[in-house]
């Protein structure tokens, strides 16, 4: 999967929400993520940003170059239909980015009165180590004395703004890891209105996303395509599409082509494809799926029979299970060495189904009693 495919999916997050009709209150304005507003609107609204700033740490060698791209939507037409925009900055030598005379950036124009500027600079942190700074500014001027309402401001905003940085002859340091030789340099990075992560196997690409993501994010292979709010459960959204009324379908058919195409694609999902979306569990961490774990001198093994003794005052459902016999199916160890026991209930008629689908109930070691 390419970074471009990932951005294509993220770009339309929040573009339209179920039931996907323009008349729904939550679809009155587009894209609640990654908005770069006009300065006058941002000054009058403390929770709005007129810029996006991505700062990341780079290990680089002789002749290293950095290129950048900005992807966003601009509202157009009735119903705030989104038009895709892309700004590409050609590769530039990292050494040239240290100069204070690197220029004031690349100016661009969108439809109507929307204006913006992209600027990339670098700060030398040590031999072969730099902090790369990419800023996207909205420079649009609203003739409103700073009193524009949000729908008006959105028409001159960059919506769902995503940035990509690529390096040749170098590698980026993870912006989300909290350990390693450059942890202090990473902690000093100031990111505004974006959440950068590593986006390539070679760590030569950074994605500044409009939402929290892990390093090396990817689209699930079972996914049938973006549903515009598909950071939610895709299976549930596809099932919701099947429940749209005739009136809602007529309204969708008469509106934004992007929404109409998405609905048509969702309606074509087969039963087999729907089953494929039902869920899976990946063993991605080397400490997951342990055969045994020792806690406070007590060794617990996978397959052990236990009695559930959930802590008092905890989850109501856990309290219902107090005293029930269970089997330990999985033992997980998290990043902080905490132990989590995945169990199934012995007298549950669906116990085998839970095992087959990997859907377990979780308890701490102190909440079980070995039989």
N, C-alpha and C positions, 0 to 999 in steps of 0.2 A: 504494500500500500504506500502510495506516495504522499508527501506532505500536502500536495495540491488537493488530493482526494479528501484528506482530513479537513483542510480549510473549507472546501466546498460544502462539507456537511455542517461544520460549525457556523459558517457564514449565515445560515438561515435559522439558527436556533432562536426561538422567540419571534420569528417572522409572522407566524400565525399559530394560534393555539386552539386545541379542540374546544368547541365543535367546528372551528375553522371558518366560521361565517363572519363576514365583515361587521354584521350588526351586533355580535357578541361584545359585551362591555370590555372584556380583556383583550379584544382585538382592535380597540379604538385607535391605538397608536402602536407602531411596529417595534420589534426588536428591543427588549428590555436590557440587553447586554451590550457592553463595549461601545457606548455612545460617546462621541466627542462633540460637545455642543458649541455653538457660537459663544465667544467670550462674554458678551453682555448678559446672556442668559445664565452662564455659569457664575458670573459675579453676583447675580441676584439670587442664586439658588446654591446653597452651600454643599449640597450632595451631588451637584453636577460638575463635570470636568470639561474644560476646553482643550485639554491635551491628553496625550497618551505618551508615557515614557517607559521604555524598556531598557534596563541596565543589566548586563551579563558579563561574566568574567571569561576571558579568552586566553588560552595558551597558544602562542603563535611562534612561527619560525621565520627565517629570512624569506622575503618575498610574499608574505601572507597578504591576502586580499579579503575584503568583506563586501558582500552585496546585500541589499535589503529590498523587501517588497512590502507594500501595504495593500490590504484587501478590505473593502467595506461596501456597504449598500448605501444608496442615496434614495430617499423617498421621492416618488414621482407619481403624478397623476392622482386620481381619486383613490381614496382608501389607503394612501401611503404605500403604494406598490413600490417594491424595491428594485433599483437598477444597480447592477454590479459595477464596481469601479476598482481599478488596479493601478497602483503606482509602483514602478520598478526603478530602483537605483542601481546603476551599473557598478561592477566591482571596483573598489578603490583600495590602494595599498594601505595597510594598517598604519605604517609609518607616517603617511600623509594625514591621518586622522588626529594625530597628536598636536598638530599646529593650530594655534588660535586663529589663524587666517584661513581655516578650512572652508569658510564661506557660511552664508546664512541659510543654506539648505536649498531644497528644490520646491518651488512654488507650483501649485496646481489649482485647477478650477473644475468645479462640477457643474451640474445644471443650475440655472437660475442664479442666485446670489451666493452660492456656496463657494468658499475659497479655503485653501489650506496650505500648509508648509510641512515638509519632511526634512529632518536634519539628523545627520549621523556624525558622531565624534568619538574620540577615544581618550582614555586617561592611562598613562603608563604606571603600572603598579610595581614593576620589577623586571628583571631580565626575562624576556619572553612571556610576560604576563601583562594583560591590559584589561581595563573595564571599557566595554563598548556601550555607547549611549545612543539610542535611537528615539527621537521625539517626533510626534505627529501633532501639529497644532491646527486647530480650526481658527481661521482668520476672518471668517465671515462677519460682515457688519449688518446688524439688524436695525432698521430705522424705527425703533420702538422705545428708546429711552430706557432700555433694560426691563421693559414690562411685558415682553412677549409671553404668550402662554406656551405650554409644552408642545402642542401640535404644530404651532407656528415655528418654534425653534427647531423641531425635528426635521423640518423641510430644508434647513441649512446645516444639518448635522451629518457627521460620519456615523453610520449605524453598523453595529456588529463589526467593529474595527479589529482586524487581526494583522499582525506583523510577522514577517519571517526574516531571519538573518542567516546568511550562509557564509562559511569561511573556506578558503583554500589555503593549504599549508598551515593548518592549525586545528584546534578542537576547543569546544566550549566546555566550561565546567558546569555541572548540574546546578541550576538555580534553586532546586528544592532540597537537595541533600544537606544535612546539618553536620557532616563530618568530612574529614579529609584535609589535605594541606592548605587548601584555599578557603576554608570555612569562614574566616573573618572577612576576606574580600567579598565573598558572596553575601554575607550578612549586611555589608555596607552598601549594597546595591539598593537604589531607590526606584521601585517600580510603581507607576501610577496608572490606574485604569487598565491594567493588563497583568497577566500571570504567565511569565515565560517558563518553558520547559524544553528539555532536549527532545528533538523530534526526528532523529535519524540514528541508525545503528552505529555510524562512525562518529557520532557526537559533533558533526560539523554543521548542524542545522538547529536553530532555535525557533520555536513557535511561540509568539506572544499571543495567548488566547484570551478570549473575553470571559473566561470562567476557569475555575480551578481544574487542572488536569495533572496526571502523573507524568513523569518522564516517559518518553517513548509511547505516547498514546496511540491507539489504533482503533479502527472501526471493527466491531465484532463481525466475523466472517458470515454469521447467520443473518446479518442485517439486510433488509430488502431496500434500503435507501432512506434518506432523511425524511422525517415526518414533521420537521420544523420545531417540534418540542420533543425530539426523540432522545434527549437526555433522560426523559422519563422511560418507563418500561415500554419497549416497542411493541411487545405482544399485546399489552393492554390497549395501546393506542390503535392498533390495527383492529382489534375487536370493537373499539368504540366507533370506528369508521363504519362498521357494519350496522350500527344502530342509528345512523343519521336518518332523519325523517325526509320524506319526499320534498317538503318545503325547504329544508336545509340544503338538500342536494341541488335544488333549483337555484337557490341563492349562490351557492358555490360555483355552479356552472356559468353564472353571469358575471363573475368577478375575476380577480387576479389569475392570469393563466398559470402562474407558478403553483398556486393553491389547487387549481383545477387538475393540473397534471399529477400532483402529489396524490390527490384523492383517487384519481383513476388508477394509479399504480398500486395504491393500498388495497383497492377493491379487487385487484387481480391476484392477490395472495392466495396460494393454494393451501389446502389443509396440511399437507406435508411441510410447507414452509412455516406455517403457524406453529406446528409442533416443534420445529427446529428452533423457534424463538423462546421456547418454554423455560430455558435456563440450563446452565452447566456450571461446573466448578473446575477451575484450573489450579493445578498445584505449581504456582510460579515461584515460590520462595523456598530455598533449600531447607528451611526449618519447619516447613509445613508437612503434615502427615507423618509425624513421628510414631514409631512402634511403641515406645514407652516414654514416660516422663517421670522424674523424681522431684517431688515437692515436699519440703520439710521432712525429708527422710523417708517418705512414703513413695513407693514406685507404683505407678499406674500404667497398665498395659491396654493396648487396643483389644477389644473383645471382652474386657472385664465386665462382670455383672455388678451393678451398683444400686443403691437406694438413694433417691434424690432427697436432699435436705437443703433446699434453697434458703438463703438468708432471710430473716424476718424483716418485714417492711419493704421488700423488693417488689418485683413485678407481680401483678395480680395473677397472671397466667402461671408464673412459676409457683406461686402459692398453691394453686389448684393441683399441681403435680407433686407436691410434697408427699413423701412416703411411697411414691410409685417406684416399681422396679424398672430398671433401664439397662441398656447395653451401650458401652462406649464404642462408637464406630470410628471416630477419628480423634487424634490428639494434635492440636495446633499450637505452635509456639510463635508468638508475635515478635516484632522488632525489639521490644523491650524485655524479652524473655518471659513474658507472661504466658501461662498455660491455659488453654481453653479446650474443654471437652465437648465434642459433638456426640450426642446420644440419641437413641431411639427408645420409645417406650415399649416394654415387652408385651403388654396386653393390648397394644394399639392394633386394630385390624389392618391399619395401613402401614405397619412397620416395614414390610418388605418394599413397599412403594417408596417410602422415605429413604431406604438404603439405596434403591436403584437410582433415585434422582439426586442423591446427595443432599437432601434437605434435613438438617439435624436441628435439635434443640441444644442450646449451649449453656454450660454451667462451669463455674470455677471448681478447681479441685477440692476446695474446702466446702463445697456445696453437695458433695457426693460421699456416700459411705460404701466402702467395698464390702460386698456380700461374701 
